[in-house]
Amino acid sequence: MKSDPVTRKVTPTHWGMAGVFPGEFGLWKGDEWANHRRFVAEQGFHGGAISPDTLIDPARLKVLREVADSHGQVQSVHIHLDYKHTPTANQATLTAQIAPVLTTPVPVNCVGVVVSGGGNRFDREFPITRQLEILAASLRPLVEKCRAAGLPVAIENHGDYYLSDLVTLCAMVPGLEILLDTGNCFLIGERPDLIPDEVFPLVRATHWKDHWVRPNPEALTFDLTGATLGEGHVGLHAIYQRLLDLHPDPASIRMLIEWVPDPAKNPLDCFAASLSHLRKISDCHFPNRS
């Protein structure tokens, strides 16, 4: 599938990889976690995605410092909260999670937030308005603290909320932004080609992902499989152009791929084609030249 090349010159400068790592990569012997970090660096990405507990693990902290020194790696840290808990309880959880991030010697450029506990906007026990109130009250102190330290905070559409819900939440939490997972739109019945314009100026980071999609009438759902970046049904080229056109500072966006192999292809070939997609759209920012 061919698409028109991106014509705008101002593009994101950070291109990272959050996963995945199929067996064909040969990374599952020895210290798998360390192998993944080194693979991300050696493939020319600017960094990856980690959990905050890795920053208090001496062995993993050592690996992160090594790849920062050798390949200029900068990490994104992902934390979580649950709207079924009170704002006070969530704030305590978030404070504990963010503490090592704010003091680590490892370069970190974004904090991603995921709503955990299996919750979603359709929860019958918690109407969406109540969910957003709890999330907003829980997140305000965290966002204020992180922004004071120069760290943006972005909440992910994790197959749980419409992106329009997250726009509403961002309006309730000054400084909160969006981590746009392009593949997760289909998980909740959103059309990626109809992402509202008001989403794009709020995007701080991405999980750049593509899927092939097939309706499954028997199960009343969609069947999603992985796809080479730029070749699937998500429409990444069009989304990327809208992101560049509507974002006030495209260079500041943290682009992380969350590539899922196309089951109809050899994973190594699928990955190579996906890297070619990144080279075409990144305006020479990928691969990393450090």
C-alpha positions, -999 to 999 in steps of 0.1 A, spaced: 0 0 0 15 33 -11 8 66 6 18 101 -2 49 111 17 47 136 46 55 170 31 59 191 63 95 194 75 89 200 112 87 164 126 91 147 160 127 142 170 123 114 195 116 79 180 114 51 206 103 15 208 80 1 235 78 -34 219 71 -60 209 100 -85 209 92 -118 191 113 -149 195 128 -144 161 148 -115 174 168 -140 195 165 -119 227 151 -144 251 182 -160 264 200 -147 294 187 -114 308 157 -108 285 149 -73 299 185 -61 294 186 -77 259 154 -57 250 170 -24 261 202 -30 241 182 -41 211 162 -9 211 194 11 213 212 -9 186 183 -6 162 186 32 162 158 41 185 162 70 210 148 51 239 121 27 252 94 24 278 100 12 314 81 8 347 92 29 377 103 -2 396 132 -7 372 147 25 385 152 10 420 166 -23 407 204 -19 408 210 -43 379 185 -28 356 195 7 366 230 -2 356 218 -13 321 197 19 317 227 40 325 249 20 301 226 25 271 222 62 280 259 67 279 266 45 249 236 53 227 219 84 242 189 65 253 160 84 270 132 65 286 95 69 289 80 57 322 45 42 325 25 44 357 -11 35 365 -42 43 386 -77 29 392 -109 50 393 -124 24 416 -101 37 443 -105 70 460 -85 101 449 -66 100 482 -56 63 476 -47 70 440 -26 99 450 -6 78 474 -1 52 448 10 77 422 33 94 446 50 61 453 53 53 416 67 87 406 92 91 434 121 71 418 113 88 385 119 123 399 153 113 415 167 89 389 200 96 371 185 79 340 172 103 314 134 103 313 113 125 290 77 115 295 54 99 321 26 78 305 -5 70 326 -27 39 321 -61 33 339 -57 -2 354 -81 -26 371 -100 -35 339 -121 -3 340 -136 15 310 -160 42 301 -189 16 299 -186 5 335 -222 3 348 -211 8 384 -192 40 377 -208 64 351 -182 81 328 -187 115 344 -179 100 379 -149 82 364 -135 114 350 -140 133 382 -121 106 402 -93 105 376 -90 143 375 -88 146 413 -63 118 414 -40 132 387 -39 169 394 -12 168 421 9 143 401 8 165 369 17 196 389 46 179 405 59 163 373 56 195 353 75 214 379 103 189 374 101 194 336 83 161 329 52 159 308 24 136 318 2 119 292 -27 96 296 -31 67 272 -62 56 253 -58 20 264 -88 4 248 -109 19 277 -118 55 267 -127 74 236 -101 100 228 -128 126 232 -131 114 269 -94 121 273 -98 155 258 -124 162 285 -101 149 312 -72 170 300 -95 201 303 -101 191 339 -64 186 348 -42 216 338 -11 203 320 -23 168 313 -17 156 278 -25 125 257 -5 94 248 -21 84 215 -21 47 209 -31 45 172 -41 8 173 -62 10 204 -89 30 187 -104 -1 172 -105 -19 206 -132 4 217 -150 9 184 -134 42 174 -124 49 138 -88 62 137 -97 82 106 -122 101 126 -101 111 156 -114 146 166 -92 175 156 -90 187 192 -70 155 202 -40 163 181 -27 195 198 -28 175 231 -7 146 220 26 144 239 35 108 230 24 79 209 23 42 208 26 40 170 9 8 160 -9 -7 130 -34 -35 127 -54 -55 102 -90 -55 112 -118 -80 104 -153 -79 118 -164 -110 137 -202 -110 137 -205 -142 157 -185 -126 186 -199 -91 181 -165 -77 180 -134 -70 158 -105 -94 152 -73 -75 152 -39 -88 140 -6 -70 138 5 -52 106 36 -37 92 36 0 102 19 20 75 4 -9 57 -26 -18 79 -61 -5 84 -52 22 110 -42 47 84 -9 58 100 2 81 71 -30 102 73 -29 103 111 7 114 110 0 142 86 -29 154 108 -6 153 139 20 175 121 -6 199 108 -26 203 140 1 201 168 16 234 179 51 218 183 55 185 164 92 183 173 82 178 210 62 147 204 77 115 218 70 89 191 72 53 204 63 24 182 45 -5 197 49 -27 167 29 -60 165 41 -84 137 19 -92 109 11 -130 113 12 -134 75 48 -123 73 82 -133 87 86 -111 118 121 -100 107 108 -89 73 78 -71 89 101 -53 113 125 -42 85 96 -28 65 83 -10 96 117 6 101 115 17 65 82 34 73 98 53 102 127 64 81 103 78 55 82 98 79 108 109 104 127 134 83 161 118 92 154 118 129 153 80 128 176 61 132 193 78 161 228 92 151 241 92 187 
